[in-house]
Amino acid sequence: MKKMLVIWVNGLEETETIFPVDLMRRAGIKVDAVSITDKLEILSSHNIFLKADKLFEDINIDDYDGIMFPGGAGYKEYEKNLFLKETVEKYILDNKLVTAICAAPSYLAKIGVLKNKEATVYKGFDHFLTENGAIYVDVPVIKDNNIITARSVAAAKDFGLEVVEYLLGKETRINLEEEIINY
């Protein structure tokens, strides 16, 4: 079974977090919501309390096939966690999936993993990508090898579906789309 690590911080954007997690779980991917704070409970960007499954300090990063960074005002918290940076660098080296949505791709750019990669980000944050060597593409969702980035809350569905396709294949994505959206 494929496993995804989803990073939770105070100020995360709910829809960018919950919609992709829901899609992954419906597809059969084991998802752990992992807080990098010292508490399981976090306060989202729209003042909704959410409870993570685990604390970052209690997981083994080698147990996961990928990592997801939600957007929202809390994205700045990612930069304060050295172990998170080391995790992303290890995942890139191990060719594991690294994903981010909305403002969060700017974190990936700042730590250097988007250099010479096509990526998207929330409008107005594109300079963070280009200043750090990324190739900014103005699209809702884009995949460059093992990195998937998405622009905003409006892209949360397609972002989640792209993750499902990457981990489980096109057929699983199509079946999930038919199940939830009834195309």
Secondary structure, DSSP 8 states (H G I E B T S, - for coil): --EEEEEE-TT--HHHHHHHHHHHHHHT-EEEEEESSSSSEEE-TTS-EEE-SEEGGGS-GGG-SEEEE--SGGGGGGGG-HHHHHHHHHHHHTT-EEEEETTTHHHHHHTTTTTT-EE--STT-HHHHHHTT-EE--SSEEEETTEEEE-SGGGHHHHHHHHHHHHH-HHHHHHHHHHHT--
